[in-house]
Amino acid sequence: MTPPMETIYAGVDTHTDTHTLALLDWRGRPLATRTFPTDAAGYEALAGMLPDPSRVVVGVEGTNSYGAALARRLAAAGYETREVLR
C-alpha cells in the first residue's frame, strides 16, 4: 500500500542533553533536521516544527528513558507516537 502523499515522517534521536529531529516526506526525502535541548522549551520548539497531528507519524527513540518526557508531550498533543529502536 502506498502511503498518502501528505504524510510526514518524523524521527527523534534522543540523548541526555539533546534530541535531534529529522523530518521526511512520504518518499523518504529529507525535509529538515534540527537539534533541541531536553527541557520544556526544547520540547515545545520540537513540537512546533511538526505539522498537524493528522499529517505526521513520529518515531521516538528510547521512550522508556531519554525520550520518555518528549514522547508523553507529543502523545498529549495528539501525535501518533511510536517507539523506535536504536
Solvent accessible surface area in square Angstrom, and as a share of the most:
residue,aa,sasa,rsa
1,M,230,1.03
2,T,94,0.54
3,P,44,0.28
4,P,69,0.43
5,M,138,0.62
6,E,98,0.44
7,T,17,0.10
8,I,19,0.10
9,Y,74,0.28
10,A,6,0.05
11,G,32,0.30
12,V,5,0.03
13,D,65,0.34
14,T,5,0.03
15,H,91,0.40
16,T,86,0.50
17,D,104,0.54
18,T,51,0.30
19,H,1,0.00
20,T,37,0.22
21,L,0,0.00
22,A,38,0.29
23,L,13,0.07
24,L,64,0.32
25,D,16,0.08
26,W,48,0.17
27,R,156,0.57
28,G,42,0.40
29,R,130,0.47
30,P,112,0.70
31,L,95,0.47
32,A,34,0.26
33,T,97,0.56
34,R,122,0.45
35,T,73,0.42
36,F,2,0.01
37,P,69,0.44
38,T,40,0.23
39,D,69,0.36
40,A,75,0.58
41,A,73,0.57
42,G,1,0.01
43,Y,33,0.13
44,E,92,0.41
45,A,39,0.31
46,L,1,0.00
47,A,9,0.07
48,G,66,0.63
49,M,56,0.25
50,L,14,0.07
51,P,30,0.19
52,D,82,0.43
53,P,46,0.29
54,S,101,0.65
55,R,95,0.35
56,V,4,0.03
57,V,30,0.17
58,V,0,0.00
59,G,10,0.10
60,V,0,0.00
61,E,24,0.11
62,G,18,0.17
63,T,30,0.17
64,N,137,0.70
65,S,73,0.47
66,Y,121,0.46
67,G,0,0.00
68,A,20,0.16
69,A,36,0.28
70,L,0,0.00
71,A,13,0.10
72,R,159,0.58
73,R,68,0.25
74,L,0,0.00
75,A,58,0.45
76,A,92,0.71
77,A,43,0.33
78,G,50,0.48
79,Y,23,0.09
80,E,81,0.36
81,T,39,0.23
82,R,136,0.50
83,E,90,0.40
84,V,64,0.37
85,L,161,0.80
86,R,253,0.92
